Amino acid sequence: MIDSARYPRLSRIQTPHDLRTFDEAELPAVAGELRDYLIESVGKSGGHFAAGLGVIELTTALHYLYDTPVDQLVWDVGHQTYPHKILTGRRDSIHTVKQKDGVAPFPKREESEYDTFGVGHSSTSISAALGMAIARQRQGDGRKMVAVIGDGAMTAGMAFEALAHAGGMDEEPDLLVILNDNNMSISEAVGGLTKMLGRATASRTLNALREGGKKILGDKRSSPPARFVKRWEEQWKGMFVPSTAFEQMGFHYTGPIDGHDLPLLLSTLKTLKGKKGLHLLHVMTTKGKGYEPAEGDQIGYHAVGPFDPSKGLPAKGAPKKPTYTDVFGDWLCDAAAAEPQLMGITPAMREGSGLVRFSKEYPERYFDVAIAEQHAVTLAAGMATQGAKPVVAIYSTFLQRAYDQLVHDVAIQDLDVLFAIDRAGVVGPDGATHAGNLDLSFLRCVPNMLVMAPADEAECRQMLSTGLRYSGPAAVRYPRGTGPGVAAGNDLSTLEIGKAQLRVQGHRIALLAFGATVAAAEQVGRELGLSVVNMRFVKPLDKALLLELARSHDAFVTIEDNVVAGGAGSGVAELLGAEAIVMPVLHLGLPDSFQHHASREDLLAEAGIDASGIRAAILKRWPDVHGSNAPLSATG
């Protein structure tokens, strides 16, 4: 429970209704307590951190002035919503964030009526809020709709598609878009829009004039000279800021204003709340605001594990075994040294996808395209038409956003693009929005694709080299975190296309394991005396080995960390059907549902694809698997 002595105001706030009982003069103190409580809470639990610190004042102002949840706030990039969750009934449970059965790390409609739209990917808020505003307008409902977009999300094309649509409507809906401009995504924000906004708000001339005026006239907004200077500043500011760009799209532009100046925020929002039509408020904030270590290391404090706020993040200890992301990052640099035409592309995930070293060693061959997954894939396709060897480093769940480009621009043209797909399969604490559970299904059906899933770190490196040398589109999908601990080495050797590996020679049942499930399958296979195959290739499958195993075994068990529907196991069943082979096949994989947030280990166990689950499923189907070599009898 919250310490009421330490947080005398915040302890009285269970919902925004309680917040609105405070006098406006007390709100800066409320915001201060909210910031301190966020630091304390995330210090205990870990989680997304710096982005939330940057929107403390904005969150407080919005919930104070708007009648939420009747008026509806739509947040973009949900990792900035921890303060929102604290103010909307989840204050005492925020320490459970990302934990099984705990608070979700992103807005989630089934968790709270204040979470009006589910979000995990960025740049969706304007489209969603516009749709909500249109629907309410048609119903004659006058409630307010506010979209808060920021943390780099305005760099994505989808945001501008929504702006363009809204501004072109004959019957203009009522919608306020708040651009939370902190010059950051997870990494530094990039792209032309970022540069334009940066030039506007960092104008030395404007800042010098503003600060000079304060020295002469003071900073009291109530005095006539100060009011005159304020009006003059707004006119002068128009010479520097990109208001014209937004206004030509149909939005009335206000700003930029200091997003940490709570009285100014309240005054501005009061004015905008009473206006009809399309409005865009540009606020300037600092990611990590109010916690000095986070302000100084906004990337490092974007998301954190538990830490002592008085000491900051713990110093890095002895190197742990490399993650799959580390293996990819090292391979990319080694491959670039050997292949002058290699290009590295990421949609705003330099740190997450392991491109930091590459960006420093090969800056002229490194392309961060901002939060623009569709552009990243077609950019790679364009490069490939000119003889380049582009490597697109992308999370599985983010590749979903560029699926049309993968099919239309890469696969149809059979172009040499390698997709290094991180966070594939079960991801864990970030929940359904970040789970890479579908990629084998949506990749396997695409003609011309080579699809691989490594069993360990060394195999991951070999597969990346195989994909780079392959003539056509190729994908290597690997999980979050570490693998079995097989040393990856530093060579660039390749694998024979479509060749699986028989790991254990057993009898009666063959376990056909794909990717991260191989280690657990091998453990079970050795215990039960069953054959175990590291399939390696999802497409093409090792047809010769599968037909040989079908002749010598009574049944197959396919195991994958992908949904069963349409996944790798389906490919095995299709091959058997095409060869007119009738035999029992047990498909183990992820469920036909969206898994909630929990640890990766919990979710694998829940799906029954850890060693315990695999063993139990086999014994349930074939209880006499330990018996003689007589034909197996199945139950159920």
Salt bridges, closest charged atoms under 4 A:
GLU24 OE1 - LYS270 NZ 2.71
GLU26 OE1 - ARG9 NE 3.48
GLU33 OE2 - ARG9 NH1 2.98
GLU40 OE1 - ARG6 NH1 3.09
GLU40 OE2 - LYS44 NZ 3.25
GLU57 OE2 - ARG35 NH1 2.88
GLU57 OE1 - HIS260 ND1 2.94
ASP67 OD1 - ARG20 NH1 3.61
ASP92 OD1 - ARG91 NE 2.93
GLU111 OE2 - LYS85 NZ 2.85
GLU111 OE2 - ARG90 NH1 2.67
ASP115 OD1 - HIS84 NE2 2.85
ASP115 OD2 - LYS85 NZ 3.69
ASP115 OD2 - ARG90 NH1 2.75
ASP141 OD2 - ARG136 NH1 2.97
ASP141 OD2 - ARG143 NE 3.10
ASP151 OD2 - HIS79 NE2 2.24
ASP151 OD1 - LYS287 NZ 3.38
GLU171 OE1 - ARG138 NH1 3.76
ASP174 OD2 - LYS276 NZ 3.61
ASP181 OD2 - HIS282 NE2 2.83
GLU188 OE1 - ARG350 NH2 3.17
GLU211 OE2 - LYS214 NZ 3.68
GLU233 OE2 - ARG210 NE 3.07
GLU234 OE2 - LYS230 NZ 3.65
GLU234 OE2 - LYS237 NZ 3.10
ASP261 OD2 - ARG221 NH2 2.66
ASP330 OD1 - ARG357 NH1 3.11
ASP334 OD1 - ARG357 NH2 3.92
ASP334 OD2 - ARG461 NH2 2.71
GLU339 OE1 - ARG469 NH1 3.28
GLU351 OE2 - ARG350 NH2 2.61
GLU361 OE2 - ARG357 NE 2.81
GLU373 OE1 - ARG401 NH1 3.78
ASP409 OD1 - HIS408 ND1 2.68
ASP416 OD2 - LYS389 NZ 3.54
ASP422 OD2 - ARG423 NH1 3.14
ASP430 OD1 - LYS98 NZ 2.92
ASP439 OD1 - ARG477 NE 2.72
ASP456 OD2 - ARG503 NH2 3.53
GLU459 OE2 - ARG536 NE 2.59
GLU522 OE1 - ARG503 NH1 2.92
GLU522 OE2 - ARG526 NH2 2.92
GLU527 OE1 - ARG615 NE 2.76
ASP561 OD1 - ARG477 NH1 2.70
GLU574 OE2 - ARG444 NH2 3.00
GLU579 OE2 - LYS543 NZ 3.13
